Every structure is written in C-alpha cells, then in structure tokens.
Amino acid sequence: MNVELIGNEINRTVKLAMDSGEATSPEEARRIFERYRLCLNVGSDVAKSPTLQACLLTAVNTGRRCFLGGVEVVGCPDADLLIRWRDCHTLSEAVVDLQGRLVQQTPSNVPQIVIGDTDNLDGESEFAVRATFDGWLGGVTPLDELKRLNERHEFTPSGVLAGALAVSEAFQFIRGRNAQAGRRSVGLSLWQPDSATDWFDNQDVGPKLEWLPARLWLIGLGHLGQAYLWTLGFLPYIEPSDVQLILQDFDTLVPANDSTSPLTDYSQIDRKKTRAMAEWAEQRGFTTRIVERRFASNFQIDPEESQVALCGVDNAAARAALEDTGFAQIIEAGLGRGNEEYLAFQMHCFPASKSARDRWGANSSGPIVPSSLIGNPAYQSLATSGLDRCGLTMLANRAVGASFVGTFTSTIVIAELLRMAMGEARYEVIDGSLRSPNRLNVIVGKPSDLPFNPGVVRARHDSVKENLAA
C-alpha cells in the first residue's frame, strides 16, 4: 500500500474525523463530511460593494472545501463583478466557478450565513449569522441580535476576513466542538488588532487605501501562500501589470491541496504549484517570475529583486533561514496542525526583537503526532488493508487543515503588508485561534530608524465608497 499516495489523496479537513476517532475508515470520514451543507443568503446591495462580493466569494470558496454536501447561494444578484476573479464578468458566474450552487429557496436545517441586506430567510436553522464589515473592521454576529456594522467604507480584506470567519463559525457549530459558535459576535480590526476596544464598537475604521504593495516574493504556494494571493488579488490596483510577484515552491499539486488551498481545484492536479499560481496571477494581470527550488539558508536574493517576502511554509528549517537570504522585510505565518490545534494561527514579522533563527533554529525536525493516534479505528482499518506501522505514523503526521483558517490568516498578513506600504507601525507577532478569535496575543513592533520603500503603486478609488459622513 502506497502511503505517499494515500497521504496525497486524503482531504486534510476530513482527516479531523479520522484523528478524533469518530470515523472507522477514511471512507466513513468522508461520508460524515458529505452530510455537511451550508447556505448563503445574499442581499441586493452586494451588487454595489466590492467588499461584500469578496465576503461572498470567500464564503463559497472556503465553504465548499469543508462542507462537502455543497454550498447553496440564495438571492445572488445578477450583477457585475466588482473584484477580479479569473475570466468571470458577473457575480453569479464567479459563484458557480467557485463551485457554489445557485438556488431559489433557503433550505431548512442548514447553517445559514447572511451577506448584505436580504429578507430571504424563509428556512429554519439552529445556526444563522451575519457577516459584516466597515473599513478595516470585519466580523460575524448572530442574526437574531440584529447587529450590523455600517458597511460604508470599502476594504476587501475585511470582506475576506468576514467570509472566512463566518464559515469557521458554521463549521465549528456543525462539528459540535464549540458551544459558543454562532451564538457570539466575533471579529477583528485589521487596522488595530491590539485594540482594547471590542471590534464591533471600534469607531476607527482605518484609513482609505492610497498605496498598494507592488514588489513581493512569495515563499511557499500551498495553503497559506495561495491564501495570500486570494486576498491580494482583490485589492484595487489601477494597473495590475505594475505588480511584480516572484513565486517560489518546488512541489506539485496533489488532490489533498484542494481541501485547503483556495486557488486549487482538481483540474490542476499534478501541475507544479509555481506554474499553476503564475497562470492565475497573470490572468489577474500581475507580472510573475517563478523559482522552483527549496528555500534554505544558502539561497541569496539579488539586491534588485523584491526586498519583501511573504512566507507560508510549514517547515521549521526554512523558517529559521528567513533572515539569512537578504530580504529587508519578512512577513510569515503558520497554522496549527492537529485535531485540537488546527484553528490556531500565528503571524511574525522580521526583523524583530527575536530572530527567526532563535524562534525555529532548534526545532528543525518539526512536530510529531502522539503514537496513540494510529490506534484510532480509521488508521487500524488501513493497517488491516496492509499499511505498516511506519506508513501509519507518516500518515498520522500529515497536518489537519481547513481552508478558512489560512484564508482568515491571510487577511492579517496582507493588512500588515498594507501598513508597510503606508509606512505605518507594524506588529511583530499576532497569535490566536478561531476557537476564540476575539482573544489575540499581540506584540507591537518598534519603529525602524531606517527608511524603507517596499515598492508601491497607487490604489484605485473609482469602485470605492466614500465616507458618507464626510
């Protein structure tokens, strides 16, 4: 039995049911997730809001990867697409392209997410929340509390945040592991993640975007790397061709990537990650270069190349080497791996008070799962089929993951990048979990004495709502 093939095939979110012990086989684990369905109720005002459109597309994209029974969309307006997605021209085309199903009626007993101003709520569900935003603020509120932000100041990363967070709440509810999911208001100020003020009551919606990053090096193009591109792709660039991306990875897309990576579907399997992502980025209008080699300390960038790196690799040795290669600024993120920790996220910026090598240099071997995990019924069914103990251990060590976690985390990373482009204060560490997303551990970075230009271009304002109070 080929353990590598099995590991590359298994849906990383479905693996939750294997690792928790509730499924007796990988096949039963998938059947459990195929019972999960999600409904998105969409209002007509989504037609005029790039941020609400980013919220909707994020909820469809991340939702269909963990609600394997499908994502149904009610009330989607037949409207122009205000944000770029492949070759789609209308919002409904983009929803279908992302594997959402357009339906006429709200299904009963299915978790519901409301986006925009809609009265189309004729179904019955124990779970119903609203995704909402205003400027750099984004979050989710229980529908019966009738709470909603002003949704006047457009900022697409907060739409991505709200969409991913809404799916997270629905998923935690349907999994039954968090009694508070759907019964609480959860959100974040991407402008002030360290604010002592509750996100919903925060009056500072953040600044209007004037400058956008234009020169980036992306290290790792799996779950997190693709999430960075997803959020970056919705930013309002005037001339996308002015954006230069260097895409670095050495790996090939496998079926398991479809479960976590927001720019992957089964049509891309067996393609190099760099080439599939370069194709997507060029379709968005960006300029790309690819680097197909492992990232390590013996790698050096040219002074004329991008000085800003976004890292999304799950490898301690590579992360330890981040400051050894010549980048002036680095933003990296990591996610939890196990059955209990998969909702966790952490962002680091370098240079920082603690170096990358100090953080990860002594941990190059990576995490090891408890040996007791392979005693679970799903693993024992594989043992009965011929997989030896070594193979079981290797499979158990494959990370559990959910697309909405990486996509949520990408908004924190891109917000940090936007602050850099504006010359604003930065954060060294942002640490938290979607189990309790209102509780973040944050370390504010010290201002740099040296001027730094990361490479910027002006943002487009023609599709951006102005402050109505101005």
C-alpha positions in Angstrom: 0.0 0.0 0.0 1.5 3.4 -1.1 1.4 5.7 2.0 2.5 8.7 -0.1 -0.4 8.2 -2.5 -2.9 7.8 0.4 -1.5 10.9 2.1 -1.7 13.0 -1.1 -5.3 11.9 -1.6 -6.8 12.4 1.9 -8.8 15.6 2.4 -7.0 17.5 5.2 -10.2 18.7 6.8 -11.9 15.3 6.6 -8.9 13.9 8.4 -10.4 15.5 11.5 -12.9 12.6 11.7 -10.0 10.1 11.4 -7.9 11.8 14.1 -10.8 12.3 16.5 -11.6 8.6 16.4 -15.2 9.1 15.2 -14.7 7.5 11.8 -13.9 3.8 11.4 -12.2 4.3 8.0 -11.2 7.2 5.6 -14.3 6.4 3.6 -16.6 6.9 6.5 -14.8 10.1 7.4 -15.6 11.5 4.0 -19.2 10.3 4.3 -19.5 12.3 7.5 -18.4 15.5 5.8 -20.6 14.9 2.8 -23.6 15.3 5.1 -22.5 18.9 5.9 -24.2 21.6 3.8 -24.1 25.4 4.0 -26.5 28.1 2.8 -25.5 31.7 2.0 -28.3 34.3 1.8 -27.3 37.3 -0.3 -28.8 40.8 -0.4 -29.2 43.0 -3.5 -26.7 45.5 -2.0 -23.9 43.0 -2.6 -24.1 44.2 -6.3 -22.6 47.5 -5.4 -20.0 46.5 -2.8 -16.6 45.0 -3.7 -16.1 44.1 0.0 -19.4 42.2 0.3 -18.5 40.5 -3.0 -15.1 39.4 -1.6 -17.0 38.2 1.5 -19.4 36.1 -0.6 -16.8 34.6 -2.8 -14.6 33.8 0.2 -17.5 32.0 1.9 -18.3 30.0 -1.2 -14.6 29.1 -1.8 -13.7 28.1 1.7 -17.1 26.6 2.5 -17.2 24.1 -0.4 -13.9 22.7 0.8 -15.2 21.6 4.2 -19.0 21.4 3.7 -18.8 18.6 1.2 -22.5 18.4 0.8 -22.3 21.7 -1.0 -22.7 25.4 -0.6 -26.0 26.8 -1.7 -26.4 30.5 -2.5 -29.9 32.2 -2.3 -30.6 35.6 -3.8 -27.3 36.2 -5.6 -27.9 39.3 -7.7 -27.3 39.2 -11.5 -24.7 41.9 -11.1 -21.3 43.0 -12.5 -18.3 41.5 -10.7 -16.5 44.4 -9.0 -13.5 42.4 -8.0 -11.3 40.3 -10.3 -11.9 36.6 -10.4 -10.4 34.7 -13.4 -12.4 35.4 -16.6 -15.8 35.9 -14.8 -17.8 39.0 -15.5 -20.8 38.6 -13.2 -21.1 37.7 -9.5 -23.2 34.7 -10.3 -20.6 33.4 -12.8 -17.9 33.7 -10.1 -20.1 31.9 -7.5 -20.6 29.0 -9.9 -17.0 29.0 -11.0 -16.1 28.6 -7.3 -18.5 25.6 -7.1 -21.3 27.3 -5.3 -24.9 26.2 -6.3 -27.4 29.0 -7.1 -30.8 28.1 -5.6 -34.2 29.8 -5.3 -35.2 28.9 -1.7 -33.4 28.8 1.6 -33.1 25.2 2.7 -34.3 24.2 6.2 -32.0 22.8 8.9 -28.8 24.0 7.2 -26.4 26.5 8.7 -27.1 30.0 7.2 -24.8 32.9 6.6 -26.4 36.3 5.7 -24.4 38.7 3.5 -25.9 42.0 2.7 -29.5 43.3 3.1 -31.9 40.4 2.5 -35.3 39.3 3.7 -34.9 35.9 2.1 -34.8 33.9 5.3 -37.7 31.5 5.0 -35.7 28.5 6.0 -35.3 27.2 9.6 -31.9 26.6 11.1 -30.3 26.5 14.5 -27.4 28.4 13.1 -27.8 31.8 11.4 -25.2 34.6 11.4 -24.5 37.8 9.6 -21.1 38.6 8.0 -20.4 42.3 8.2 -17.7 44.9 7.8 -16.8 48.6 7.8 -13.4 49.7 6.6 -10.7 47.6 8.3 -13.3 46.1 10.6 -14.8 42.7 9.8 -16.7 40.0 11.7 -19.7 37.9 12.3 -22.8 38.5 14.5 -25.7 36.2 15.4 -28.6 37.0 13.1 -31.2 37.3 15.9 -29.2 40.0 17.6 -29.8 42.3 14.6 -26.2 43.7 14.8 -24.5 45.0 11.7 -21.6 47.4 11.0 -22.2 50.4 8.7 -20.6 48.7 5.7 -19.8 52.1 4.1 -16.0 52.1 3.9 -14.8 49.6 1.3 -11.8 47.4 2.2 -11.8 44.0 0.5 -9.5 42.2 3.1 -12.2 42.8 5.8 -14.7 41.1 3.4 -12.4 38.1 3.1 -12.0 38.1 6.9 -15.7 38.2 7.5 -16.4 35.4 4.9 -13.8 33.1 6.3 -14.8 33.8 9.9 -18.5 33.1 9.1 -17.6 29.7 7.6 -15.4 29.0 10.6 -18.3 29.6 12.9 -20.6 27.4 10.8 -18.1 24.6 10.7 -17.4 24.7 14.4 -21.1 24.6 15.0 -21.8 21.7 12.8 -18.8 19.8 14.2 -20.3 20.3 17.7 -16.9 21.1 19.4 -17.7 24.7 20.3 -21.0 25.5 22.1 -20.4 29.3 21.5 -20.1 29.1 17.7 -22.9 31.1 16.1 -24.1 32.5 19.5 -21.4 35.2 19.8 -20.1 38.2 18.0 -16.6 37.6 16.7 -14.4 39.8 14.6 -11.3 41.9 14.3 -9.9 45.3 13.5 -7.2 44.6 10.8 -6.0 48.2 11.4 -5.8 47.8 15.2 -5.6 44.1 16.1 -4.2 45.1 19.5 -7.1 47.5 20.3 -8.7 47.2 23.8 -12.0 48.2 22.3 -14.3 45.5 21.1 -14.2 45.2 17.3 -17.9 45.9 16.9 -17.7 49.1 19.0 -14.5 50.3 17.4 -15.0 53.8 15.8 -11.7 53.8 14.0 -12.5 52.0 10.6 -8.9 52.6 9.5 -7.6 54.8 6.6 -8.6 54.7 3.0 -6.1 52.8 0.8 -3.8 55.2 -1.1 -0.8 52.9 -1.7 -0.6 49.2 -2.5 2.4 46.9 -2.5 3.9 46.2 -5.9 7.0 44.0 -5.4 6.7 40.8 -3.5 8.4 37.4 -3.1 6.1 34.6 -2.0 7.8 31.6 -0.4 5.5 28.5 -0.4 2.4 28.2 -2.5 0.3 25.8 -0.6 -2.5 26.6 1.9 -1.1 29.9 3.2 0.7 31.0 0.0 -2.4 30.7 -2.1 -4.5 32.4 0.6 -2.1 35.4 0.4 -2.7 35.5 -3.3 -6.5 35.2 -2.9 -6.6 38.3 -0.6 -4.0 40.2 -2.6 -5.9 39.6 -5.8 -9.0 41.6 -4.6 -7.0 44.8 -3.9 -7.9 47.7 -6.1 -4.9 48.0 -8.4 -5.1 50.6 -11.1 -2.6 48.8 -13.3 -2.2 45.2 -12.2 0.8 44.7 -14.5 2.8 47.1 -12.3 2.7 44.3 -9.6 5.7 42.0 -9.8 5.5 38.7 -8.0 8.2 36.1 -7.5 6.7 32.8 -6.8 8.8 30.2 -5.0 8.0 26.5 -4.5 9.3 23.1 -5.6 6.3 21.0 -5.1 3.5 19.6 -7.2 -0.3 20.0 -6.6 -2.0 16.8 -5.3 -5.7 16.1 -4.5 -5.2 16.9 -0.8 -4.4 20.6 -1.8 -8.0 21.0 -3.0 -9.1 20.7 0.7 -7.1 23.7 2.0 -5.6 25.8 -0.8 -8.1 28.4 -2.1 -6.6 28.7 -5.6 -6.5 24.9 -6.3 -9.1 22.6 -7.8 -8.9 19.1 -9.2 -8.2 20.4 -12.8 -4.7 21.5 -11.6 -3.6 18.2 -10.0 -0.1 17.1 -11.0 0.9 20.6 -12.1 3.8 22.5 -10.4 2.5 24.9 -7.8 4.6 27.7 -9.2 3.2 27.3 -12.7 -0.4 27.0 -11.7 -0.2 30.0 -9.4 1.8 32.0 -12.1 -1.0 31.3 -14.5 -3.6 32.5 -12.0 -1.6 35.7 -11.2 -1.1 36.5 -14.8 -4.8 36.1 -15.5 -5.3 38.6 -12.7 -2.9 40.9 -14.6 0.1 40.6 -12.4 3.7 40.1 -13.7 5.4 36.9 -12.4 8.6 35.0 -12.1 9.0 31.5 -10.7 11.7 29.9 -8.6 11.4 26.1 -8.4 13.8 25.2 -5.6 13.7 24.7 -1.9 14.1 27.8 0.3 17.2 27.4 2.5 19.9 29.5 4.1 22.3 29.1 1.1 19.7 30.9 -1.0 20.5 34.6 -1.7 18.4 37.2 -3.4 19.7 39.8 -5.7 19.6 43.5 -4.4 17.5 44.4 -7.5 14.8 41.8 -6.6 11.9 42.2 -4.3 13.0 43.1 -0.7 9.7 42.0 0.8 8.9 38.3 1.4 5.6 36.7 2.4 6.3 33.2 3.8 3.8 30.4 4.2 5.9 27.3 4.6 5.3 24.6 7.2 9.0 23.8 7.7 11.0 25.0 10.7 14.4 24.8 8.9 13.1 27.0 6.1 11.5 29.5 8.5 14.7 29.7 10.6 16.6 30.7 7.4 14.3 33.6 6.5 16.7 36.3 7.7 19.7 34.7 6.1 18.9 35.4 2.5 18.9 39.2 2.1 15.2 40.3 2.5 14.7 43.7 4.1 11.3 42.8 5.5 9.6 39.4 6.0 6.0 38.6 7.0 5.4 34.9 7.7 2.5 32.9 9.2 1.9 29.5 10.5 -1.1 27.4 11.4 -1.9 24.7 13.9 -1.8 21.1 12.7 -3.7 18.7 15.0 -7.2 17.7 15.7 -7.4 20.3 18.5 -5.0 22.9 17.2 -6.0 23.3 13.5 -7.9 26.5 14.3 -4.7 28.2 15.6 -2.7 30.8 13.7 0.3 33.0 14.2 2.0 35.8 12.3 5.6 37.0 12.7 7.4 40.0 11.1 11.1 40.3 10.8 13.4 41.9 11.6 12.1 41.7 15.2 13.3 41.6 18.8 13.6 37.8 18.4 15.2 36.5 15.2 13.8 33.8 13.0 16.7 31.5 13.8 16.1 32.0 17.5 12.5 31.0 17.0 12.9 28.0 14.9 16.6 27.0 14.7 16.4 24.4 17.4 13.1 22.9 16.1 14.1 21.8 12.6 12.6 18.3 13.0 9.0 19.6 13.0 6.0 18.4 15.1 5.5 14.7 15.8 2.0 13.3 16.5 1.3 11.1 19.5 1.8 7.4 18.7 -1.7 6.8 20.2 -3.3 8.4 17.2 -2.6 5.4 15.0 -4.7 3.3 17.3 -7.8 5.1 16.1 -10.3 3.0 14.1 -9.7 4.7 10.7 -5.9 4.0 11.0 -6.5 0.5 12.1 -8.7 -0.1 9.0 -5.7 0.9 6.9 -3.4 -1.4 8.9 -5.8 -4.2 8.1 -5.6 -3.3 4.5 -1.8 -3.7 4.6 -0.3 -0.3 5.7 2.6 -0.9 8.1 3.3 1.0 11.3 5.8 3.3 9.7 3.3 4.2 7.0 0.6 4.8 9.6 2.9 7.1 11.5 3.7 9.0 8.3 0.0 9.4 7.5 -0.9 10.4 11.0 1.8 13.2 10.8 0.0 14.8 7.9 -1.4 18.1 9.1 -5.1 18.6 9.6 -6.2 21.8 8.0 -9.2 23.9 6.9 -9.2 26.4 4.1 -11.0 29.1 6.2 -8.2 29.2 8.7 -5.5 30.1 6.2 -7.7 32.5 4.4 -8.6 34.3 7.6 -4.9 34.4 8.5 -4.1 35.9 5.1 -6.0 39.0 5.9 -3.8 39.6 8.9 -0.7 39.2 6.8 -2.0 41.4 3.9 -3.1 44.0 6.4 0.5 44.0 7.8 1.8 44.4 4.2 -0.6 47.3 3.6 0.6 49.1 6.8 4.2 48.6 5.5 3.2 50.1 2.1 1.8 53.1 4.0 4.8 53.5 6.2 2.8 52.8 9.4 3.6 51.0 12.6 3.9 47.2 12.4 3.2 44.2 14.6 6.0 41.7 15.4 3.6 38.9 16.5 -0.1 38.3 16.2 -1.2 35.0 17.8 -4.6 33.5 18.2 -7.2 30.8 17.4 -10.5 30.8 15.6 -11.9 28.9 18.6 -11.7 32.3 20.4 -10.9 34.8 17.7 -11.5 37.9 19.9 -8.6 36.9 22.1 -5.3 37.7 20.4 -1.8 37.9 21.8 -0.1 40.8 20.1 3.4 42.2 20.2 3.7 45.7 18.7 6.9 46.2 16.7 9.4 49.0 17.3 9.6 51.8 14.6 12.6 51.3 12.3 15.3 54.1 12.2 16.0 53.3 8.6 13.7 54.4 5.7 12.3 51.6 3.6 10.4 51.6 0.4 8.9 48.2 -0.3 7.8 49.2 -3.8 4.3 50.7 -4.1 1.7 51.8 -6.6 -1.4 54.0 -6.1 -4.8 52.4 -5.3 -7.9 52.8 -7.4 -10.8 54.7 -5.8 -13.5 54.6 -8.6 -15.2 51.5 -7.1 -14.7 52.5 -3.5 -17.5 54.1 -1.5 -16.6 57.4 0.1 -17.1 58.2 3.8 -20.8 59.3 3.8 -20.2 61.3 6.9 -17.5 63.4 5.3 
